[in-house]
Amino acid sequence: MPLLPPSFSPQRPLFYVHIPKVGGMSLEALLDDCFPAGAARRIEHHPDRAPSLQDPMPLLSCYFGHVSYRFRDLLPHDTTVFTFLRDPIDRALSVFYYWQSLGRDHLICSGIPQDALPCVGLTIDEFVSRMPRQARAVLGNVQTSYLGSDRPYVGSSPYNDTQSTADFDRAMKALDEMAFVGLTERMDESVASLCRLFGWFAPTSAPHVNQTPKRPASSKLDSRTRGILEEWTALDAALVSEARARYDEQLRRLPTWPAPEPASQVEFTGAGPMAGWGWHRRQQGSHGWYRWTTQRAGLPLAVRPGPVQVTLDVLATIDPAQFEGLQLLLDDRPLESRRSSLRGGAMRYTATGEITLPSSRLEIVVPQAIRPCDRDPGSTDTRVLGVAVSRLSVRSTGSGWLSWPWAS
C-alpha cells in the first residue's frame, strides 16, 4: 500500500511557530489556503488579545502565531511542528523599519513593550546606542527565545534581553524535533518543499504579505551598529547557521506522494481549502464564505482528456463591468459561457469545454481589477479585486476523470 501525505486533524494537528519578521504572514496566508474555514486558528502571546488565550485550547487541525515552540505542550502528543528562520541582522532591520512604518499609535495597539515605543522617532543607530536594553530585547536573539523558551508564551511576552546557553540548547533540541525548518533567504524553495512534504499544491512563488516598506539593505548599516547587532544576535546566528547546514539534507529526504484520487467532479467553495493562484484570503459575509480574485485567478486540474462542464458562482464585483467582461479560460482557451441571476445580485456562469491536456488549468479573468480605496474615499482597502467567488465546480460529462490537489 503506498504511503499517503499526512492528514492533519484535531487529534494530529499542525503547528507553525511564527517568529516575527521571518516571512510568517505569507506562511499564514498559505495555511489559510490549505485548511477549510474554522479548521485553523491564529494564536498570540499578547495578553490584550484575549480571544486567542482560551483555556482549554479548542481542538483544531492547525495552529499558528507568535507563540514559542513550547506551546506544543498544550497540544496533542502527535502534533507536527514547523518553523522558518532568518538571517538575524536582516530580521532585526525588518523589525525596526516595520515598526517605523506603522507609527506609535498602531504599535501601542499591537502590544509591543511600552519602553520600546520611542524607537519610532529614532534612527536605528540612535535606538541601539541610546536604548540598548530595549533595542536588544526586540532586535536581539528573538529566534532563540521563541524556540528555546521553557514557557508557551500564552499571556506573556517573548521579548527579553537575557537569552542564555540553556535557551540555545533548548532551541537546538527544538530543531531536532521539528518536521521542517525553512529559510527566509530561500523562501520560494522552502515553501515549495513544505508543500511537497505535506502533499499540498505548491504555488509558483510564496505569497508576499506584510512586507516591510522602505527598508534599507543590511549592507548600508553603520559598522558600529552592525557590530553591536552581531553581538546581540550571536545565538540566533549560530541557530540559523545550524539550520542552513541541515537544510539541503532536509530537502533530499522529501517524499514523493502518489497522484490524488480521480473523481468525476471537483468543487471549490469559499469555505474550503484553495489550491491555485491569484486568490485573496477567504472572507465571510451574509451569503456565506467567498474569496476575491485578482484580475486573473486560476486552479490546477489533473485530468483525463474529455468534455467538462464548469459552473461559477460570483457573489459580487466592485464594478458591474466586471460581471459583463468576465471570461473562463481552459488552458488559455476562452469558454463560451451563459450567465444567470441568483439571489442577492449574485451571478452564475455555466460553460462547457474540452480537456485536451493531462495537466490543465482553469482560470477566471476580468477586464479590470479595482482597489476599493480608489472608488470609495472612505475605504482603506488597498487590495486589487476582481470578483467575489463562492463556488466553482468542474464536472466531467464524458468518461474522463479529474482531481484537484487539495490539502489533507
BELDA-V13299 format. One record per run of one state. SS is the DSSP state (H for helix, E for strand, C for the rest). FROM is the first residue (numbers start at 1). LEN is the number of residues. Records with the same first field share a line. If there is no record, write none. Layout:
SS=FROM-LEN, FROM-LEN
This chain:
C=1-13, 18-6, 35-5, 45-5, 54-8, 67-2, 75-5, 86-2, 103-1, 111-3, 122-2, 131-1, 140-2, 149-16, 178-2, 199-19, 221-2, 233-1, 253-10, 264-1, 270-6, 280-3, 286-2, 304-2, 318-2, 326-1, 331-2, 336-1, 342-1, 346-1, 356-3, 366-4, 376-8, 386-1, 397-5, 404-5
E=14-4, 40-5, 62-5, 80-6, 180-4, 263-1, 265-5, 276-4, 283-3, 288-16, 306-12, 327-4, 333-3, 337-5, 347-9, 359-7, 370-2, 384-2, 387-10, 402-2
H=24-11, 50-4, 69-6, 88-15, 104-7, 114-8, 124-7, 132-8, 142-7, 165-13, 184-15, 218-3, 223-10, 234-19, 320-6, 343-3, 372-4
